[in-house]
Amino acid sequence: MKVIEGLHVYGDELRVPNPSECHRWQDGEWVLDDALVVAARERCLSKLCEAIDRAGNSVLESVVGSPLRLAEYEVAATEARAFKSAGYPTDSVPRSVSAWSIEGRNPEQAANEIIEKAQRGEMTIHALREIRLVSKSKVRQAMADGREDEAKLHVKQAIEDMSRV
């Protein structure tokens, strides 16, 4: 392909540049292709939803750390809740509660702190999930209605909302 004064050479033809990724060459001119429009819209929708997911994952990771750390916290919370439900029996303190019974904490205090921290983490997870799912729904609706600029604003708002969680 050669460029000659704004025209492109394709084989033995001179063509004006393709106006968009949604056009195809037909009968000597660029025509809008509905299938290409749909494909471009789907790619855009996917990218916008991925941006929301990446932002949510980033905030979640900053709050709870790695997935392995989250699993550790879940085990500790489960053990602490069971310990509390059993009435804080001193003869069977769970290992995760015992590990947190440091710096002057007794097992009951340790269990309660673990439970409180777990509840804060769960509230954060729920808030992020709600923002993420509602925002992606708004993005899908805006894109379905052909309002890409509005969809991008929903992504921006979602990222701002998640950063405040």
N, C-alpha and C positions, 0 to 999 in steps of 0.2 A: 504494500500500500504506500502510495506517495501522496503528499499534501501539496496541492497546487491552488494558491490563492483561496484558501478556505474550502476547497473541494477535496474530496478523497477519491483516489483512484482504486477501484476494485476490479481487478482483471483488466478489461478494456473499457470500463465505464467510469465516468466522473459522477460522484454523488455528493450532495451536501452532507454534512456530518449528521449522524444519528441524533435526533433531538432528545432521546431518552432511552433508558434500558427497556422501556415498554413499547418501543416501536420496532417494526420489522420492514424490510424492503420488499415492496410488492408493486409490480407493474410500473416500475420507474419512479416510485416515490415511497417515502417513509409513511407507514400507516400505523396508527395505534392498534395494538394487539391486546384484546381483552384478557387473554390467557396470560400474557406477560404482565399486565397490570395486576392481576390477581396474585401472580407469583411474587411480584415486587412488594405488594402489600403484605403478603404472608411473611416474607423475609424481614420486612420492617417491624411487623408485629412481634416476631420472634426475638429480634434484637432488643426491642423496647422491654419485653417481658424479662429477658435475660438481664437487662440492666437493673430492673427492680430486684430480681433474685440475688444478683451479685451484691447489691447494696445491703439487702437483708442479711445475707450470709456474713458480710463484713462486720456489721453491727453485732450480730449474734456471736461471732467469734471473739469480738472484743469484750463481750460480756462474760461468756462462759469458757472461752479458750477453745482448745482443739476438741474434736469429737471424742477423743479418748478421755479428756478431762471431763467432758459432759457425762460420759458413761460412769466415771468415778463418782461424780457428784450425785448421779441418780442412785447408785448403789448406797452411798452414804445416807441420802435422804430416805430411801426405803428402809434401811436398817434403823435410822433414828426414829422414824414414824412407828415402826413395829415396837421398838424399845419403849417409846412413850405410851403406846396403846397397852402394853403389858404392865404399865405402872412403874417404869424405871427400875426393874429388878437389878439390884447391885451384884447379884451372883451370876448374871448373864449379860454383861455389857457387850454389845456388838463391837467388832474390831474397828470399824470406821468411827464409831462414837468414842471408843477408847483412845484412838489415835488423836482425836480432837480434844480430849480431856487433858489439856496441857495449860501451862501458864495460869494455874489457879482455878481452872474450870473443873467442876465435878461432872460426872457423866450426864446428869440431868441437864445442866447448863449447856454442855456440849451438844447434846441431842437437840435441845431447843434452838440453839444457834444454827445448827445444820438445817433444821426444818425451816427456820426463818429465811435463811439464805436460799434454800430451794424454792420457797414460795416467791421470793423476789425474782429469781431466775425464771420461774414458770410464768409469772406475770409479764416479764419481758418477752419471753418466747411467744405468749399469746398475743401480746400487742403487735409484735413484728409480723406474726402470721396474719392477723387481721388486716393490718396496713397492706401487706404484700398481696393478699388475695383480693381485697376490695380494689386496690389500685390496678391490678392486672385485669380485673373485670371491666373497670372504667376504660382502660387502654383498649381492650378488645372491642368494646362498644363503640368507642370513638373511631377506631380503625374501620369497623364494619360500616360506619356511617360516612366514611371517607374524610374524616377530620384528623389528619395526621398531626397537625400542629397542636390540636387539643390533646391528643394521645401523648405527645412529647411533654406537654405541661403536666399531665397526670404523673408521668415518670419523675419529673423534676420534683413535684410535690411529695410523691412517695418517698423519694430519697431524703428530702428535708425532714419529713415526718419521722422516718426511721432513725435518722441521726439524733433526734430528740428523745428517743425512747430510753 
